[in-house]
């Protein structure tokens, strides 16, 4: 859990909220370690149903590393998958399309926003790629390679995988916010 918190802190403007688990109280941000309040305009994804969520993040100065997806059970299938990334603070740079790869496939950004430390946050729908890897996989953790061209300009990535999970006994809601 510590690794995830570090990565999510590094990816400025990216926060994850599972409504059934905890809530962020609007207006409690202090600009240092607590997230600022967000308007509904920052909500990127809302999914509800018999779903579960796997989230992992990575940040490295090596050109490649692994990011993990935890498939909850054999019946679970990928409903949606998203990759977020941040360029290094004060680099004044965006991460070019294709400069980050998942399992050897270049990622093309759907949304890029400038953040408060003169770098950029990036967002991509990677559902087709991740579903092709995870749906046929056995339950448990599957590692996916993440590679960065120009790794000095990339602070890190986070992968969010939402599963249709018929073995979930409750209706769950996942809210993913993204911005800067």
WOLINBEL-V83239 format. One record per residue. N is the residue number from 0. PSI is psi in degrees with one decimal (NA if undefined). OMEGA is omega as a letter, one per 30 degrees, with the letter a starting at -180 (* if undefined). BURIAL is I if it has 24 or more other ideal C-beta (glycine too) atoms within 12 Angstrom, else O. Layout:
N&PSI&OMEGA&BURIAL + N&PSI&OMEGA&BURIAL
//
This chain:
0&-35.9&l&O + 1&-41.8&l&O + 2&-44.0&a&O + 3&-44.4&a&I + 4&-40.1&l&O + 5&-46.2&a&O + 6&-45.3&a&I + 7&-33.5&l&I + 8&-36.2&a&I + 9&-30.1&a&I + 10&77.6&a&I + 11&135.9&l&I + 12&-2.7&l&I + 13&122.5&l&I + 14&155.2&a&I + 15&135.7&l&I + 16&118.0&l&I + 17&112.3&a&I + 18&-34.3&a&O + 19&-12.8&a&O + 20&-45.8&a&O + 21&171.9&l&O + 22&148.3&l&O + 23&127.6&a&O + 24&119.9&a&O + 25&141.7&l&O + 26&5.9&a&O + 27&0.7&a&O + 28&142.8&l&O + 29&4.8&l&O + 30&-5.3&l&O + 31&-81.4&a&O + 32&-16.2&a&O + 33&140.2&a&O + 34&145.7&l&I + 35&164.2&l&O + 36&153.4&a&O + 37&147.3&l&I + 38&165.6&l&O + 39&-17.2&l&O + 40&-17.8&l&O + 41&-6.5&a&I + 42&122.0&a&O + 43&-43.5&a&I + 44&135.6&l&I + 45&122.9&l&O + 46&139.2&l&I + 47&156.2&l&O + 48&-162.5&l&O + 49&81.2&a&I + 50&161.7&l&I + 51&167.6&a&I + 52&138.0&l&I + 53&130.6&l&I + 54&134.7&l&I + 55&154.0&l&I + 56&161.3&l&I + 57&150.7&l&I + 58&128.6&a&I + 59&159.2&l&I + 60&0.1&l&O + 61&161.4&a&O + 62&-17.0&l&O + 63&157.4&l&O + 64&-170.2&l&I + 65&145.6&l&O + 66&145.0&a&I + 67&144.9&l&I + 68&130.0&l&I + 69&101.3&l&I + 70&122.3&a&I + 71&-31.0&a&I + 72&168.6&a&O + 73&-26.4&a&O + 74&-14.8&a&O + 75&138.5&l&I + 76&153.7&a&I + 77&119.9&l&I + 78&-45.5&a&I + 79&150.2&l&I + 80&139.0&a&I + 81&142.9&l&I + 82&129.9&l&I + 83&153.3&l&I + 84&155.7&l&I + 85&139.0&l&I + 86&160.4&a&I + 87&136.6&l&I + 88&139.6&l&I + 89&14.1&l&O + 90&-12.5&a&O + 91&34.9&a&O + 92&149.9&l&I + 93&156.4&l&I + 94&118.6&a&I + 95&151.5&l&O + 96&134.2&l&O + 97&-9.2&a&O + 98&-21.0&l&I + 99&132.3&l&I + 100&146.8&l&I + 101&121.6&a&I + 102&35.7&l&I + 103&-3.0&a&O + 104&127.7&l&O + 105&139.4&l&O + 106&132.5&l&I + 107&125.8&a&I + 108&134.7&l&I + 109&-33.9&a&O + 110&135.0&l&I + 111&127.4&l&I + 112&141.2&l&I + 113&141.9&l&O + 114&-176.7&a&I + 115&-0.9&l&O + 116&33.1&l&O + 117&44.8&l&O + 118&-167.2&a&I + 119&147.7&l&I + 120&141.7&a&I + 121&149.2&a&I + 122&134.9&l&I + 123&141.5&l&I + 124&116.2&a&I + 125&27.2&a&I + 126&-50.3&a&I + 127&-43.2&a&O + 128&-49.0&a&I + 129&-40.0&l&I + 130&-38.6&l&I + 131&-25.8&l&O + 132&-44.8&a&I + 133&-38.8&a&I + 134&-45.3&l&I + 135&-6.3&a&O + 136&156.1&l&I + 137&158.1&l&O + 138&155.7&a&O + 139&-163.5&a&O + 140&130.2&l&O + 141&128.9&l&I + 142&136.0&l&O + 143&132.7&a&I + 144&139.6&l&I + 145&126.1&l&I + 146&147.9&a&I + 147&126.1&l&I + 148&133.2&a&O + 149&49.2&a&O + 150&-24.4&l&I + 151&-21.0&l&O + 152&-1.0&a&I + 153&121.5&a&I + 154&-37.6&l&I + 155&175.6&a&I + 156&157.7&l&I + 157&135.8&l&I + 158&125.1&l&I + 159&121.7&l&I + 160&119.5&l&I + 161&126.0&a&I + 162&137.0&l&I + 163&120.8&a&I + 164&89.2&a&I + 165&-14.1&l&O + 166&-3.9&l&O + 167&129.9&a&I + 168&-18.2&a&O + 169&161.0&l&O + 170&124.5&l&O + 171&155.9&l&I + 172&132.5&l&I + 173&129.7&l&I + 174&124.5&l&I + 175&124.1&l&I + 176&152.7&a&I + 177&139.6&l&I + 178&-147.4&l&I + 179&NA&*&I
//
